[in-house]
């Protein structure tokens, strides 16, 4: 875990690479490469490892009854609502772990307010957040991974966690025992034995006096043995058996090195000779096949010419029949076109005839039908009744007007008589 992890910031063309897990955090700006689109997966995996170091499974997931996120949970879109809630919950928990009080977001809180609070806390830690807050509403992406990774780093700093150098275990090299074949004596073994004999001889030649004594003893022993070997007591069958047993061990095989250019040249010459030998045989077969195919094609050509000569009159008759057939087809097409045009005209005439028949039927039915007369009589009767009613109403109104006029006239005359006072009455007063 000592490899440096680059954190991708959400800026447009530049990335902020922060923290080497060994000795602190450095910041530098690099241009985006072709692997920048996949860098959030690396950041997400680092985030999961940091959350495990913070013991988020015991302190957060089990208390809130949440499922542990996968190693690519915030890198891929699965369920935006659930991912946004998980992001807010993790961010609030990490801010609290970093020593800052932050309320746990609820289900009905304003998402914009929650995101703005998280970004303000992130900027208070000295981290950059030069991207719009709407990038965090989806609950996934490189911006979400960047925010959570920064908060996890701040929480690790707050609890005093430091990345240490990895301690690699020392592997003990076990001596490999290779089973050697006693029946095969390689050139390397011969060289090693020869070198060992030379070293042994060098050690023996150190003391000259000892060497002289040994040579004197050997000479004495050889002279004594020569006298003993004059008569051999060894069985010939046993000797042959011993020779057969030791013979495989005396076989010297030289292993070829595939990297030697001489071996490649020899192989090329061998392949060339093999190709030339195979080409000779194959060329003979191909020549015979070519000759057979040529003879067959000549036979086919001659047979075709013979058949054409024999069937020339039939071919001419066939061509004449084809010409007649084409002419008959042309006449048929012309006649078929005239029939089609006449059929269209017949359909138009039939439609007009149907319309005329329909109009005649409507006029005949209207002429023979007495329903309109009945309706007219009923209308006249109704008009007479309405006229009588109107006359009655007019008479009533005239009578009413006459009565009102008479009454008015009588009132006027009464008023006139009332206003004229007799003179005799005036004198009496």
Secondary structure as GFF3:
##gff-version 3
##sequence-region A 1 429
A	DSSP	beta_strand	14	18	.	.	.	ID=ss1
A	DSSP	beta_strand	27	31	.	.	.	ID=ss2
A	DSSP	three_ten_helix	36	38	.	.	.	ID=ss3
A	DSSP	alpha_helix	39	53	.	.	.	ID=ss4
A	DSSP	alpha_helix	56	56	.	.	.	ID=ss5
A	DSSP	pi_helix	57	61	.	.	.	ID=ss6
A	DSSP	alpha_helix	62	64	.	.	.	ID=ss7
A	DSSP	alpha_helix	80	97	.	.	.	ID=ss8
A	DSSP	alpha_helix	111	124	.	.	.	ID=ss9
A	DSSP	three_ten_helix	133	136	.	.	.	ID=ss10
A	DSSP	alpha_helix	142	158	.	.	.	ID=ss11
A	DSSP	beta_strand	185	186	.	.	.	ID=ss12
A	DSSP	alpha_helix	187	204	.	.	.	ID=ss13
A	DSSP	alpha_helix	208	228	.	.	.	ID=ss14
A	DSSP	alpha_helix	236	247	.	.	.	ID=ss15
A	DSSP	three_ten_helix	248	250	.	.	.	ID=ss16
A	DSSP	beta_strand	252	253	.	.	.	ID=ss17
A	DSSP	alpha_helix	261	310	.	.	.	ID=ss18
A	DSSP	alpha_helix	312	368	.	.	.	ID=ss19
A	DSSP	alpha_helix	371	419	.	.	.	ID=ss20
A	DSSP	alpha_helix	423	428	.	.	.	ID=ss21
###
